[in-house]
Amino acid sequence: MPPIVAIAGRPNVGKSTLFNRLVGRRIAIVADTPGVTRDRKQAPALLRGREVTLIDTAGLEEAAPETLAGRMRATSATAVEQADLVLFVIDAREGVTPADAHFARWLRRQGKPVLLVANKAEGRTASSSILDAYALGLGDPVGVSAEHGEGVADLMAEIADRLPPEDTSEDVAGEDRPLKLAIVGRPNAGKSTLLNRLLGEERMITGPEPGLTRDAVAVILHDAEGRPVELVDTAGLRRRARIEAPLEKMSVSSAIEALKMAEVVVLTLDAVEGIHDQDLQIARLIEREGRACVVALNKWDAVADRNATRKALLERLEGSVAQMKGLPVVTLSALTGAGVDRLLPAVRKAYEIWNKRVPTGELNRWFEAALERHQPPLVQGRRLKLRYVTQAKARPPTFICFGTRSEQTPEDYARYLVNGLRETFDMPGTPIRLQFRGTKNPYADDDK
């Protein structure tokens, strides 16, 4: 397992900018607003030939444990406990503050190797602040400008020198590639609580306040059979008309990007509030992106009439997203844990269907029977001649139908074929793509 490097410090000293710079791409949301990062965010990085896991943390602040700031500090403290090396970041333009001194003393008590980083050190005034940083008792500070990339190469070399020796005894060559799973839904549907329940720890900050999660945060867990799953918690997706603040726009963009990168998406619905138009918009987005989907009806323990609620939710969902007929639904309570054990098996099943391939022989035997049951329709007075079908790819299952003028096949007949594919080859809930390609008549444009 690669060594863990945690980036810690006060709010707004540039931790997320430094995180993005070391990883080599923009992963964490960056803004001038203090406290943008609320949950730990991690990513692999290659620093001077050493593979490491970088963790971006929330800003360290003194606050009561029950407050949001207190919960943010608790998750940062957990990251420090797990780290092999801590990068303690200060703002070189502001100089050493009493809060920096307080948390430097706290870090020394943790007994972890600490590398002091003076960020925003691009101006002349910052040089004196770098010298003042020696008073923190954390050794030689490294001056960098994460925004402009100055001094980052030297910082990478310092990090590599302070990491524990490489452990070459572990054989990770045969390790399975993790299934990419994203949890999406409206704000306050219980996404972060569900992730915490799956992990068995308070990994994400939760609470009654809507919109606590601002960034897409990925973690690795293992299912009951020991297979890895890369689980991504995302910010709540509201209607576009209600999104005004630039920070929320970045959060929503991050959530949509996580959805596009996922293989399976868990659409989390609040079973008490019922299904909203925004939930249906998210379901349609999942279908358009061609992702496998599992619906999680959360807060099921608080539902009074469960049969009626489930029936109403499923009828509206399947009526609005007919292209994903047969969506798997798991009723659960992320708060109490009831039913959560059924979620990952449903995800694995949806993933298998999403990857399904149908042999060409079976496919065309079904195709001939489907054409006999319902002949292709007349288009402009001439009947379409559909000849054969083949599967082009999986993820999602994609089929191509060949024939004379097959590209003119009406939508309702294409839907009949898709429903037949879904039912005959047991592919409920997954998006199915059916494309039509015609054969060109070589004499059609002949003027002779």
VOKOLNU-391456 format. One record per residue (C-alpha): residue number from 0; x, y, z. Coordinates in steps of 0.02 Angstrom, whole numbers, padded with zeros to 5 digits, m for minus. Example, Ala and Ser with C-alpha at 12.3 -4.5 7.8 and 13.67 -1.06 7.14 Angstrom:
BEGIN
+-----+--------+--------+--------+
! num !      u !      v !      w !
+-----+--------+--------+--------+
!   0 !  00615 ! m00225 !  00390 !
!   1 !  00684 ! m00053 !  00357 !
+-----+--------+--------+--------+
***
This chain:
BEGIN
+-----+--------+--------+--------+
! num !      u !      v !      w !
+-----+--------+--------+--------+
!   0 !  00000 !  00000 !  00000 !
!   1 !  00072 !  00172 ! m00046 !
!   2 !  00119 !  00287 !  00099 !
!   3 ! m00011 !  00417 !  00149 !
!   4 !  00031 !  00603 !  00144 !
!   5 ! m00097 !  00717 !  00228 !
!   6 ! m00106 !  00905 !  00194 !
!   7 ! m00163 !  01001 !  00349 !
!   8 ! m00175 !  01183 !  00404 !
!   9 ! m00291 !  01328 !  00439 !
!  10 ! m00434 !  01368 !  00319 !
!  11 ! m00389 !  01460 !  00158 !
!  12 ! m00200 !  01435 !  00164 !
!  13 ! m00204 !  01347 ! m00005 !
!  14 ! m00212 !  01163 !  00044 !
!  15 ! m00328 !  01112 ! m00098 !
!  16 ! m00227 !  01210 ! m00226 !
!  17 ! m00070 !  01121 ! m00166 !
!  18 ! m00163 !  00954 ! m00171 !
!  19 ! m00213 !  00983 ! m00353 !
!  20 ! m00036 !  01037 ! m00397 !
!  21 !  00045 !  00881 ! m00320 !
!  22 ! m00084 !  00763 ! m00397 !
!  23 ! m00059 !  00845 ! m00566 !
!  24 ! m00240 !  00884 ! m00607 !
!  25 ! m00387 !  00979 ! m00537 !
!  26 ! m00479 !  00863 ! m00418 !
!  27 ! m00522 !  00967 ! m00265 !
!  28 ! m00634 !  01120 ! m00281 !
!  29 ! m00537 !  01280 ! m00254 !
!  30 ! m00614 !  01450 ! m00209 !
!  31 ! m00570 !  01605 ! m00109 !
!  32 ! m00706 !  01564 !  00016 !
!  33 ! m00634 !  01489 !  00177 !
!  34 ! m00695 !  01315 !  00223 !
!  35 ! m00732 !  01251 !  00047 !
!  36 ! m00657 !  01081 !  00088 !
!  37 ! m00762 !  00992 !  00218 !
!  38 ! m00724 !  00808 !  00195 !
!  39 ! m00560 !  00717 !  00168 !
!  40 ! m00520 !  00696 ! m00016 !
!  41 ! m00385 !  00577 ! m00074 !
!  42 ! m00299 !  00536 ! m00238 !
!  43 ! m00145 !  00442 ! m00297 !
!  44 !  00009 !  00542 ! m00346 !
!  45 !  00184 !  00506 ! m00410 !
!  46 !  00315 !  00611 ! m00321 !
!  47 !  00495 !  00588 ! m00377 !
!  48 !  00460 !  00408 ! m00428 !
!  49 !  00368 !  00365 ! m00265 !
!  50 !  00184 !  00320 ! m00270 !
!  51 !  00089 !  00402 ! m00128 !
!  52 ! m00090 !  00430 ! m00076 !
!  53 ! m00122 !  00616 ! m00048 !
!  54 ! m00260 !  00672 !  00070 !
!  55 ! m00333 !  00847 !  00065 !
!  56 ! m00413 !  00894 !  00232 !
!  57 ! m00531 !  01025 !  00299 !
!  58 ! m00459 !  01178 !  00383 !
!  59 ! m00406 !  01157 !  00565 !
!  60 ! m00512 !  01266 !  00679 !
!  61 ! m00551 !  01267 !  00864 !
!  62 ! m00737 !  01233 !  00884 !
!  63 ! m00860 !  01131 !  00985 !
!  64 ! m00872 !  00950 !  00925 !
!  65 ! m01057 !  00962 !  00882 !
!  66 ! m01033 !  01111 !  00765 !
!  67 ! m00993 !  01097 !  00579 !
!  68 ! m00817 !  01166 !  00609 !
!  69 ! m00794 !  01040 !  00749 !
!  70 ! m00846 !  00897 !  00638 !
!  71 ! m00729 !  00960 !  00502 !
!  72 ! m00584 !  00963 !  00625 !
!  73 ! m00624 !  00785 !  00682 !
!  74 ! m00613 !  00717 !  00504 !
!  75 ! m00448 !  00810 !  00479 !
!  76 ! m00380 !  00735 !  00640 !
!  77 ! m00425 !  00562 !  00574 !
!  78 ! m00324 !  00596 !  00416 !
!  79 ! m00174 !  00648 !  00520 !
!  80 ! m00186 !  00486 !  00621 !
!  81 ! m00180 !  00383 !  00461 !
!  82 ! m00038 !  00481 !  00381 !
!  83 !  00144 !  00428 !  00362 !
!  84 !  00190 !  00611 !  00332 !
!  85 !  00095 !  00772 !  00367 !
!  86 !  00118 !  00930 !  00262 !
!  87 !  00076 !  01074 !  00380 !
!  88 !  00034 !  01223 !  00268 !
!  89 !  00041 !  01405 !  00323 !
!  90 !  00007 !  01566 !  00227 !
!  91 !  00175 !  01652 !  00200 !
!  92 !  00090 !  01817 !  00158 !
!  93 ! m00003 !  01822 !  00324 !
!  94 !  00144 !  01758 !  00424 !
!  95 !  00134 !  01642 !  00574 !
!  96 ! m00032 !  01666 !  00664 !
!  97 ! m00080 !  01611 !  00841 !
!  98 ! m00189 !  01476 !  00761 !
!  99 ! m00037 !  01411 !  00665 !
! 100 !  00063 !  01402 !  00827 !
! 101 ! m00081 !  01314 !  00917 !
! 102 ! m00101 !  01179 !  00784 !
! 103 !  00088 !  01159 !  00765 !
! 104 !  00094 !  01113 !  00951 !
! 105 ! m00051 !  00993 !  00923 !
! 106 !  00040 !  00911 !  00777 !
! 107 !  00199 !  00887 !  00878 !
! 108 !  00098 !  00793 !  01009 !
! 109 !  00033 !  00673 !  00875 !
! 110 !  00207 !  00601 !  00849 !
! 111 !  00194 !  00604 !  00659 !
! 112 !  00332 !  00662 !  00540 !
! 113 !  00287 !  00840 !  00488 !
! 114 !  00351 !  00943 !  00341 !
! 115 !  00317 !  01130 !  00358 !
! 116 !  00258 !  01213 !  00196 !
! 117 !  00249 !  01402 !  00178 !
! 118 !  00126 !  01429 !  00036 !
! 119 !  00094 !  01590 ! m00063 !
! 120 !  00280 !  01630 ! m00052 !
! 121 !  00292 !  01715 ! m00222 !
! 122 !  00323 !  01893 ! m00159 !
! 123 !  00465 !  01981 ! m00067 !
! 124 !  00362 !  02006 !  00089 !
! 125 !  00341 !  01818 !  00105 !
! 126 !  00528 !  01786 !  00132 !
! 127 !  00528 !  01859 !  00308 !
! 128 !  00374 !  01757 !  00353 !
! 129 !  00464 !  01599 !  00298 !
! 130 !  00602 !  01639 !  00422 !
! 131 !  00472 !  01670 !  00559 !
! 132 !  00404 !  01495 !  00527 !
! 133 !  00557 !  01420 !  00615 !
! 134 !  00473 !  01473 !  00778 !
! 135 !  00342 !  01336 !  00753 !
! 136 !  00472 !  01205 !  00797 !
! 137 !  00435 !  01096 !  00645 !
! 138 !  00604 !  01109 !  00560 !
! 139 !  00652 !  01194 !  00397 !
! 140 !  00503 !  01268 !  00304 !
! 141 !  00487 !  01242 !  00116 !
! 142 !  00427 !  01397 !  00025 !
! 143 !  00309 !  01366 ! m00122 !
! 144 !  00177 !  01450 ! m00227 !
! 145 !  00049 !  01314 ! m00261 !
! 146 ! m00050 !  01428 ! m00376 !
! 147 !  00098 !  01468 ! m00488 !
! 148 !  00195 !  01305 ! m00465 !
! 149 !  00350 !  01389 ! m00390 !
! 150 !  00451 !  01278 ! m00273 !
! 151 !  00338 !  01127 ! m00299 !
! 152 !  00479 !  01022 ! m00373 !
! 153 !  00585 !  01052 ! m00218 !
! 154 !  00435 !  01008 ! m00109 !
! 155 !  00411 !  00843 ! m00202 !
! 156 !  00594 !  00800 ! m00171 !
! 157 !  00576 !  00839 !  00014 !
! 158 !  00420 !  00731 !  00027 !
! 159 !  00505 !  00584 ! m00060 !
! 160 !  00656 !  00597 !  00057 !
! 161 !  00546 !  00591 !  00213 !
! 162 !  00435 !  00445 !  00163 !
! 163 !  00461 !  00275 !  00244 !
! 164 !  00563 !  00149 !  00141 !
! 165 !  00470 !  00062 !  00001 !
! 166 !  00393 ! m00105 !  00045 !
! 167 !  00421 ! m00220 ! m00103 !
! 168 !  00357 ! m00376 ! m00016 !
! 169 !  00175 ! m00347 ! m00062 !
! 170 !  00120 ! m00417 ! m00228 !
! 171 ! m00017 ! m00304 ! m00293 !
! 172 ! m00004 ! m00358 ! m00474 !
! 173 ! m00155 ! m00469 ! m00460 !
! 174 ! m00263 ! m00345 ! m00368 !
! 175 ! m00434 ! m00324 ! m00447 !
! 176 ! m00477 ! m00157 ! m00525 !
! 177 ! m00607 ! m00076 ! m00413 !
! 178 ! m00785 ! m00055 ! m00474 !
! 179 ! m00822 !  00132 ! m00490 !
! 180 ! m00981 !  00175 ! m00395 !
! 181 ! m01056 !  00349 ! m00373 !
! 182 ! m01191 !  00397 ! m00248 !
! 183 ! m01300 !  00538 ! m00316 !
! 184 ! m01463 !  00622 ! m00270 !
! 185 ! m01543 !  00782 ! m00209 !
! 186 ! m01473 !  00875 ! m00057 !
! 187 ! m01510 !  00795 !  00112 !
! 188 ! m01565 !  00628 !  00039 !
! 189 ! m01439 !  00539 !  00152 !
! 190 ! m01297 !  00506 !  00029 !
! 191 ! m01154 !  00540 !  00151 !
! 192 ! m01240 !  00443 !  00290 !
! 193 ! m01257 !  00296 !  00171 !
! 194 ! m01072 !  00304 !  00126 !
! 195 ! m01024 !  00309 !  00310 !
! 196 ! m01136 !  00158 !  00344 !
! 197 ! m01056 !  00060 !  00202 !
! 198 ! m00882 !  00101 !  00266 !
! 199 ! m00925 !  00070 !  00448 !
! 200 ! m00847 !  00236 !  00502 !
! 201 ! m00888 !  00422 !  00506 !
! 202 ! m00791 !  00458 !  00347 !
! 203 ! m00904 !  00597 !  00282 !
! 204 ! m00972 !  00744 !  00380 !
! 205 ! m01159 !  00725 !  00403 !
! 206 ! m01295 !  00827 !  00485 !
! 207 ! m01467 !  00902 !  00461 !
! 208 ! m01399 !  01048 !  00358 !
! 209 ! m01429 !  01024 !  00171 !
! 210 ! m01278 !  01039 !  00056 !
! 211 ! m01143 !  00984 !  00180 !
! 212 ! m01049 !  00888 !  00045 !
! 213 ! m00970 !  01008 ! m00078 !
! 214 ! m00845 !  00901 ! m00174 !
! 215 ! m00847 !  00727 ! m00249 !
! 216 ! m00751 !  00620 ! m00124 !
! 217 ! m00687 !  00447 ! m00172 !
! 218 ! m00645 !  00308 ! m00049 !
! 219 ! m00605 !  00123 ! m00070 !
! 220 ! m00705 ! m00013 !  00019 !
! 221 ! m00717 ! m00201 ! m00002 !
! 222 ! m00879 ! m00296 ! m00020 !
! 223 ! m00925 ! m00457 !  00071 !
! 224 ! m00820 ! m00558 ! m00052 !
! 225 ! m00668 ! m00445 ! m00030 !
! 226 ! m00682 ! m00363 ! m00201 !
! 227 ! m00635 ! m00177 ! m00207 !
! 228 ! m00761 ! m00040 ! m00241 !
! 229 ! m00712 !  00142 ! m00271 !
! 230 ! m00856 !  00235 ! m00192 !
! 231 ! m00885 !  00419 ! m00232 !
! 232 ! m00998 !  00529 ! m00126 !
! 233 ! m01060 !  00682 ! m00220 !
! 234 ! m01140 !  00850 ! m00183 !
! 235 ! m01329 !  00860 ! m00191 !
! 236 ! m01399 !  00901 ! m00363 !
! 237 ! m01531 !  01038 ! m00362 !
! 238 ! m01629 !  01111 ! m00506 !
! 239 ! m01519 !  01218 ! m00617 !
! 240 ! m01629 !  01371 ! m00589 !
! 241 ! m01594 !  01365 ! m00402 !
! 242 ! m01405 !  01356 ! m00420 !
! 243 ! m01338 !  01533 ! m00404 !
! 244 ! m01178 !  01534 ! m00300 !
! 245 ! m01019 !  01500 ! m00400 !
! 246 ! m00961 !  01376 ! m00266 !
! 247 ! m01120 !  01273 ! m00284 !
! 248 ! m01100 !  01274 ! m00473 !
! 249 ! m00926 !  01198 ! m00450 !
! 250 ! m00997 !  01069 ! m00328 !
! 251 ! m01132 !  01018 ! m00452 !
! 252 ! m01005 !  01008 ! m00594 !
! 253 ! m00897 !  00896 ! m00486 !
! 254 ! m01046 !  00783 ! m00447 !
! 255 ! m01095 !  00768 ! m00631 !
! 256 ! m00915 !  00729 ! m00679 !
! 257 ! m00911 !  00591 ! m00546 !
! 258 ! m01072 !  00520 ! m00619 !
! 259 ! m00996 !  00517 ! m00793 !
! 260 ! m00840 !  00428 ! m00731 !
! 261 ! m00939 !  00296 ! m00633 !
! 262 ! m00988 !  00124 ! m00694 !
! 263 ! m01136 !  00102 ! m00576 !
! 264 ! m01236 !  00245 ! m00498 !
! 265 ! m01338 !  00233 ! m00339 !
! 266 ! m01483 !  00355 ! m00354 !
! 267 ! m01528 !  00396 ! m00173 !
! 268 ! m01709 !  00449 ! m00144 !
! 269 ! m01790 !  00512 !  00015 !
! 270 ! m01932 !  00387 !  00035 !
! 271 ! m02022 !  00502 !  00158 !
! 272 ! m02029 !  00651 !  00040 !
! 273 ! m02064 !  00544 ! m00112 !
! 274 ! m01996 !  00565 ! m00287 !
! 275 ! m01970 !  00742 ! m00353 !
! 276 ! m01950 !  00807 ! m00530 !
! 277 ! m01766 !  00834 ! m00494 !
! 278 ! m01746 !  00649 ! m00450 !
! 279 ! m01818 !  00606 ! m00621 !
! 280 ! m01699 !  00728 ! m00705 !
! 281 ! m01552 !  00642 ! m00619 !
! 282 ! m01618 !  00471 ! m00674 !
! 283 ! m01630 !  00533 ! m00854 !
! 284 ! m01452 !  00598 ! m00843 !
! 285 ! m01393 !  00426 ! m00784 !
! 286 ! m01483 !  00347 ! m00933 !
! 287 ! m01410 !  00472 ! m01057 !
! 288 ! m01235 !  00437 ! m00993 !
! 289 ! m01267 !  00250 ! m01013 !
! 290 ! m01229 !  00202 ! m00833 !
! 291 ! m01298 !  00055 ! m00734 !
! 292 ! m01413 !  00115 ! m00596 !
! 293 ! m01478 !  00054 ! m00428 !
! 294 ! m01613 !  00152 ! m00337 !
! 295 ! m01589 !  00166 ! m00148 !
! 296 ! m01750 !  00214 ! m00056 !
! 297 ! m01673 !  00289 !  00100 !
! 298 ! m01759 !  00330 !  00266 !
! 299 ! m01871 !  00178 !  00238 !
! 300 ! m01889 !  00155 !  00427 !
! 301 ! m01988 !  00318 !  00435 !
! 302 ! m02115 !  00270 !  00300 !
! 303 ! m02290 !  00230 !  00365 !
! 304 ! m02375 !  00143 !  00219 !
! 305 ! m02230 !  00052 !  00137 !
! 306 ! m02326 ! m00045 !  00004 !
! 307 ! m02415 !  00108 ! m00063 !
! 308 ! m02257 !  00214 ! m00056 !
! 309 ! m02152 !  00086 ! m00149 !
! 310 ! m02286 !  00062 ! m00283 !
! 311 ! m02308 !  00250 ! m00311 !
! 312 ! m02120 !  00280 ! m00321 !
! 313 ! m02089 !  00139 ! m00444 !
! 314 ! m02236 !  00185 ! m00555 !
! 315 ! m02178 !  00364 ! m00571 !
! 316 ! m01997 !  00316 ! m00595 !
! 317 ! m02028 !  00186 ! m00730 !
! 318 ! m02158 !  00296 ! m00815 !
! 319 ! m02032 !  00437 ! m00831 !
! 320 ! m01877 !  00334 ! m00870 !
! 321 ! m01949 !  00196 ! m00980 !
! 322 ! m01779 !  00166 ! m01060 !
! 323 ! m01721 !  00088 ! m00894 !
! 324 ! m01869 ! m00025 ! m00863 !
! 325 ! m01845 ! m00144 ! m00716 !
! 326 ! m01727 ! m00035 ! m00614 !
! 327 ! m01668 ! m00128 ! m00458 !
! 328 ! m01733 ! m00047 ! m00299 !
! 329 ! m01661 ! m00070 ! m00125 !
! 330 ! m01758 ! m00007 !  00026 !
! 331 ! m01645 !  00040 !  00170 !
! 332 ! m01609 !  00157 !  00314 !
! 333 ! m01434 !  00229 !  00308 !
! 334 ! m01457 !  00296 !  00485 !
! 335 ! m01499 !  00129 !  00568 !
! 336 ! m01413 !  00015 !  00442 !
! 337 ! m01570 ! m00085 !  00402 !
! 338 ! m01564 ! m00155 !  00224 !
! 339 ! m01393 ! m00079 !  00184 !
! 340 ! m01316 ! m00253 !  00168 !
! 341 ! m01424 ! m00281 !  00012 !
! 342 ! m01355 ! m00130 ! m00082 !
! 343 ! m01183 ! m00191 ! m00139 !
! 344 ! m01249 ! m00359 ! m00202 !
! 345 ! m01378 ! m00262 ! m00304 !
! 346 ! m01238 ! m00151 ! m00370 !
! 347 ! m01135 ! m00304 ! m00422 !
! 348 ! m01286 ! m00379 ! m00510 !
! 349 ! m01320 ! m00216 ! m00604 !
! 350 ! m01136 ! m00209 ! m00652 !
! 351 ! m01143 ! m00386 ! m00724 !
! 352 ! m01296 ! m00344 ! m00829 !
! 353 ! m01213 ! m00183 ! m00888 !
! 354 ! m01065 ! m00288 ! m00949 !
! 355 ! m01172 ! m00424 ! m01028 !
! 356 ! m01134 ! m00493 ! m01202 !
! 357 ! m01258 ! m00596 ! m01302 !
! 358 ! m01192 ! m00726 ! m01427 !
! 359 ! m01231 ! m00678 ! m01607 !
! 360 ! m01321 ! m00843 ! m01643 !
! 361 ! m01442 ! m00823 ! m01496 !
! 362 ! m01466 ! m00640 ! m01540 !
! 363 ! m01519 ! m00674 ! m01720 !
! 364 ! m01633 ! m00820 ! m01672 !
! 365 ! m01724 ! m00698 ! m01557 !
! 366 ! m01721 ! m00566 ! m01695 !
! 367 ! m01805 ! m00682 ! m01823 !
! 368 ! m01940 ! m00729 ! m01697 !
! 369 ! m01968 ! m00545 ! m01654 !
! 370 ! m01990 ! m00501 ! m01838 !
! 371 ! m02114 ! m00644 ! m01862 !
! 372 ! m02219 ! m00588 ! m01713 !
! 373 ! m02226 ! m00408 ! m01774 !
! 374 ! m02171 ! m00368 ! m01950 !
! 375 ! m02070 ! m00209 ! m01977 !
! 376 ! m02187 ! m00065 ! m02022 !
! 377 ! m02218 !  00019 ! m02188 !
! 378 ! m02121 !  00180 ! m02217 !
! 379 ! m02177 !  00287 ! m02365 !
! 380 ! m02277 !  00139 ! m02430 !
! 381 ! m02131 !  00016 ! m02426 !
! 382 ! m02096 ! m00112 ! m02291 !
! 383 ! m01929 ! m00102 ! m02203 !
! 384 ! m01816 ! m00253 ! m02227 !
! 385 ! m01720 ! m00285 ! m02066 !
! 386 ! m01594 ! m00425 ! m02098 !
! 387 ! m01487 ! m00460 ! m01944 !
! 388 ! m01425 ! m00388 ! m01779 !
! 389 ! m01259 ! m00394 ! m01689 !
! 390 ! m01193 ! m00331 ! m01522 !
! 391 ! m01062 ! m00196 ! m01549 !
! 392 ! m01008 ! m00178 ! m01368 !
! 393 ! m01058 ! m00189 ! m01185 !
! 394 ! m01052 ! m00055 ! m01048 !
! 395 ! m01196 ! m00022 ! m01088 !
! 396 ! m01258 ! m00161 ! m01204 !
! 397 ! m01259 ! m00086 ! m01379 !
! 398 ! m01335 ! m00173 ! m01530 !
! 399 ! m01333 ! m00131 ! m01717 !
! 400 ! m01474 ! m00184 ! m01832 !
! 401 ! m01434 ! m00196 ! m02018 !
! 402 ! m01557 ! m00193 ! m02162 !
! 403 ! m01626 ! m00097 ! m02310 !
! 404 ! m01676 !  00078 ! m02253 !
! 405 ! m01665 !  00018 ! m02072 !
! 406 ! m01613 !  00193 ! m02017 !
! 407 ! m01794 !  00245 ! m02051 !
! 408 ! m01861 !  00126 ! m01919 !
! 409 ! m01995 !  00217 ! m01817 !
! 410 ! m01966 !  00249 ! m01631 !
! 411 ! m02108 !  00137 ! m01574 !
! 412 ! m02042 ! m00014 ! m01669 !
! 413 ! m01866 !  00018 ! m01602 !
! 414 ! m01941 !  00022 ! m01427 !
! 415 ! m02027 ! m00146 ! m01462 !
! 416 ! m01858 ! m00222 ! m01507 !
! 417 ! m01770 ! m00147 ! m01355 !
! 418 ! m01905 ! m00213 ! m01238 !
! 419 ! m01887 ! m00384 ! m01320 !
! 420 ! m01699 ! m00381 ! m01295 !
! 421 ! m01720 ! m00332 ! m01113 !
! 422 ! m01848 ! m00468 ! m01076 !
! 423 ! m01772 ! m00611 ! m01176 !
! 424 ! m01593 ! m00590 ! m01119 !
! 425 ! m01632 ! m00535 ! m00939 !
! 426 ! m01563 ! m00359 ! m00940 !
! 427 ! m01678 ! m00262 ! m00821 !
! 428 ! m01638 ! m00085 ! m00773 !
! 429 ! m01485 ! m00058 ! m00883 !
! 430 ! m01483 !  00066 ! m01029 !
! 431 ! m01491 ! m00026 ! m01197 !
! 432 ! m01431 !  00059 ! m01355 !
! 433 ! m01504 !  00001 ! m01521 !
! 434 ! m01434 !  00079 ! m01679 !
! 435 ! m01493 !  00054 ! m01859 !
! 436 ! m01384 !  00050 ! m02014 !
! 437 ! m01454 !  00040 ! m02188 !
! 438 ! m01377 ! m00037 ! m02344 !
! 439 ! m01353 !  00082 ! m02489 !
! 440 ! m01425 !  00033 ! m02659 !
! 441 ! m01281 !  00056 ! m02785 !
! 442 ! m01407 !  00093 ! m02925 !
! 443 ! m01513 !  00218 ! m02829 !
! 444 ! m01422 !  00371 ! m02899 !
! 445 ! m01385 !  00297 ! m03070 !
! 446 ! m01444 !  00418 ! m03206 !
! 447 ! m01437 !  00286 ! m03343 !
+-----+--------+--------+--------+
***
